[in-house]
Amino acid sequence: MQAKAREKLQETWKVIFSRQGDQSERIELLAEVFDDIQSRLPLLTLRGMLGGLVAGLEQAAGTDDGLRSDEQSLLDRLREVRIAFETMDPNSEEDWARLGDLVETSSPSDVPPTNVVPFGINKKSV
């Protein structure tokens, strides 16, 4: 998902850049905006996936005796990040920094469980 977004961003940048001619100030400003968007792309991609992740975990919790403690911890964290996205001001450096702090994995409790199989591990090549 993020690779497609980066590719689309690159294509759009090329089109916009080609229309600027010799206007170096505009090109400089556009380059700053482009760099800013690229640096935020992982968080923007995450925002698009949060709803599905939260819904999937909530559905899993309702089908049996609930979630294991590590799954519940993940669900709580994802909810917190989703709320931060929903309430943030996208023009606020402070809000972006707070969001970055929320998704940062720096403590041992944030390490994924060892029994999780990575995506694609069981897929056969076609």
N, C-alpha and C positions, 0 to 999 in steps of 0.2 A: 504494500500500500504506500509506504513512504517513498519507495523507489519510483513509483508512478507519479507521485506528487512532485518529486524532484525533477523528473523528466519534463513534466508539464510546465513547471516553473522555469526551467532552462529554455524551453521553446518560447514561452511567453516573453521572457527576458530578451531573447534574440530579436523577436518581432518589435518590441518596444524600443530597444537599443537602435535598431536599424532605422527607425523613424526620427531619430534625434539629430542627424546630420552633424554639424560642427558645434553644437551647443554643449560645450564642455561642462558648464555648471549643471545643466539638467542631467547629463550623463553621470556626473559625480553623485548627484542626489539619488538618481535611480540605482546606482551601484550600492549606495548605503542602504536603501530600502531592500534591495535584493538580498544583500548580506544579512540584514535583520530578519527577513522572512526565512531564509535558509537556516539561520541559527535557531529559529523557533519551530521549524518544521517537525521535529520529533514530538514536541508537545502538542502541536496542532493535529498531528496524526493520532496521537493518544486520545485527544478529545473526541475524535470521531469513533473510536473503538470503545470508549468507556461504557456507553449505554448498553451495548451488547454483552460486555463482560459482566456488568452488574446484574443484568437480567438473567444471564445464564447461571450465575452463582445463586441468585435468589430462587430460580426454578429448581436447581439441584437441592437447595436447602428444604424446599417444600415437598419433595418427593419421598423423603425417608425420615430418619431421625435427626435431620439437620446436617450441619457441616462440622468437619473436624476443626479443631482449634486453629490450625494454620490456614484453613480455607476461610473460616470466619474472620480471622485477622486480615486476610487479603480482601475480603468483601468490604469490611469496615474501611480499609485504606482506600479502596477504589471509590467508595461512596464519598469519602472526604475529598478526594481529588475531583470527582465529578461536581460536587457542590462548589469547590473552589473555581472550577471552570465556569460554572453557571453564574457565579456572583462576581467574577473579576471584571475589572475595567481593562480591556485589551490594550489601551494606551498607557497603562500604568506600569512603569518599570518595577515598582514595589510589588505589584500583584504577580507579575511574571516571576520575580525572584521567589516569592512565597510559593508559587506553584512548583517551581524548580526544586525547592526544598522538600515539598511534599512527595515528589516522585523519586527523589534521590534515595539510593540504597546504600546506607552507610553503617547500619547496625546489624549484628548477627541475626536478629529476628526478621530482617528483611530478605535473608537468603532463601531462595525457593526450596521447597522440600526436595529431598534427593530421590523420592519415588516418582517424580514427574517425568514422563517420557517427552522429549522435545518434539515439536511439530515436524511432520514429514519423516520421522524415523521408520515408520512402517510402510511408507509409500514405495511402490515398485516403479521402476523406470519404465516409461512407455516407449 
